[in-house]
Amino acid sequence: MPRFWFWVRLLGLAALVYTLRWLIFDTKRVDKYGGFPRYMREDHHRFDQFCLSKTKDDTFVEIESNRRQIDKPEARHIVFLKVHKAASSTVQNIFLRFGAIRDLVFMLPKSNSNVISLTNSVSEQNVLRSPTGKVYDILCCHVIYNKSAMQTFMPKDTVYVGIVRHPFEQFLSTINYFRPVEFFNIAGPHKAKTFLRNPTKYVSRAGIGNFLDNRMAYEFNFPRTLFIDRTEDEIQTYLRKLDQEFTIVLVADYLDESIILMRRLLGWKLKDILHGRVNTGKRRSAKVPKMETITKELHKHWAELDYALYDYFSKRLFDRIKLEGPGFQSELLYFKRVQRDVQSFCFNTYIYNINVRESIAINKSPWNERFEITSLDCIYMNINENIFIQEVRHRQYLRQSLTNSTV
């Protein structure tokens, strides 16, 4: 019996040592969740090499150019079209933090959620009134785009920001997250191929808000007739209309480039666009079926509107980046470096409490004044969107209720 307990204790000790090793030293696991060691080395090396290649004259021109960006007045009246499964929760978090720090007023749904409407735009029936004596500053909850409707609530100088993602990746994320019954009730192992060979057998082609039918185009409020006839000239006409109405449409597949351009257009600071990884990588119990090459081609034929939307604004993004000049690439590399440092700090401090520090300092550069990221910043960069919205709701309306009750 003593020998039995000896082996039990030995096995327990071995299990403890293995677990500690896995938690602290398993770099593959760290890469899976944040990729910090590998990406930090790559980005730091690329940034250092980039700086070494610059002459003093090049650097002086870039500093002057970026100084004008830093001194530009910041935009505070914003509509962000939060498109489903397009990295929109990560970007929404940027707007929530920006507004919360400045005590701005958010347009919030009457329902106790992050969704104003899945089928309609804003109206008096689905949004809370702004607090007494104040106007809305930011709209960033899920809702269907309609500039005319939004203009009735938002100030005249409001800027409009959208986001898109590669349609096939958005499609995969949608079926993985929402588990639509139309898809998973299909018999056989090749559900996606079966669905895409005859989509109208499972969903209507009338643009009625189904998540499997050109959902991005639906949320950008494409005319319903285009979901049926899909006329190329009319599609391009509507895309040009959107281009005139939106200050920028971000591309989730090029998120760093997108938000740097957004920072410049909105006159924001570098600290404002740092971010965590919100609502990413969530999985349900059942696995998404493996996709084949033919499935991607079938999807491209089905999701014509989403592909037209994505192709148009992807090209538009890089056309505009070219106009920013060579300084944009140096800022991009610098941002990647700072972003990795901040994510590493937050990963260790907030998530795993390793080498806990109260803050990390980001030194002054051509793109930013010196600032600090605290442990509290890390919490808000990674907080669940619904929890953040509830906090904003209480801040805006509970405080007003308490004030009224004391009068």
GIWOQUI-V240929 format. One line per field, one symbol per residue. ss: DSSP state (H for helix, E for strand, C for the rest). phi: phi as a letter, one per 30 degrees, with the letter a starting at -180 (. if undefined). psi: psi as a letter, one per 20 degrees, with the letter a starting at -180 (. if undefined). Layout:
BEGIN
ss = ???
phi = ???
psi = ???
END
This chain:
BEGIN
ss = CHHHHHHHHHHHHHHHHHHHHHHHHCHHHHHHHCCHHHHHHHHHHHHHHHHHCCCHHHHHHHHHHHHHHHCCCCCCCEEECCCCCCCHHHHHHHHHHHHHHCCCCECCECCCCCECCCCCCCCCCCECCCCCCCCECEECCECCCCHHHHHCCECCCCEEEEEECCHHHHHHHHHHHHCCHHHHCCCCCCHHHHHHHCHHHCCCCCCCCCCCCCHHHHHCCCCHHHHCCCCHHHHHHHHHHHHHHCCEEEEHHHHHHHHHHHHHHHCCCHHHHCCCCCCCCCCCCCCCCCCCHHHHHHHHHHCHHHHHHHHHHHHHHHHHHHHCCCHHHHHHHHHHHHHHHHHHHHHHHHHCCCCCCCEEEECCECCECCEEEEHHHHHHHHCCHHHHHHHHHHHHHHHHHHHHHHC
phi = .edddddddddddddddddddddccdddddddcbideddddddddddddddddddddeddddddddddddddeddbcbccddddhbiddddedddddedddchdccdbddddaccdacbbddaddbbdddeeibcdcbbbceaddadeddddccddcdccbcabbeedddddddddddhddedddddjdcdddddddadddcbdccicjddcchddddddieeddddcchdedddddddddddddcdacdcedbddddddddeddcidcdddcdacbchcidbcddddedccedddddddddceddddddddddddeddddeddiddddddddddeddedddddddeddddchchdbdabccddbdcaddabccddeddddcddddddddddedddcddddddddcd
psi = ghhghghghghggghggggggghhinhhgghghhkggghggggggggghghhiqrhggggghggghhhghippqpioppoonppllkhhghhhghggghghjlrpqpqqhqmajpgqiiraqrihjqqqqqpjqrqgpojrpqppohgghhihqrhjpqppaqrqphhhhgghghhgilphhgiipqrhmgggggihmhihhqqkjljjpiinlhghghjlqphhhighlpgghghghghgghhhphqoqohilgggghggggghikrrhhhjqrbnpkqjpqrgqqpqpqrghhhgghhhglgghhgggggigghghghhhiirhhghhhgggghggghgghgghgggggikplpqhrpporqriiqrprqprhhggghhjqphhggghggghgghhhhghghhi.
END
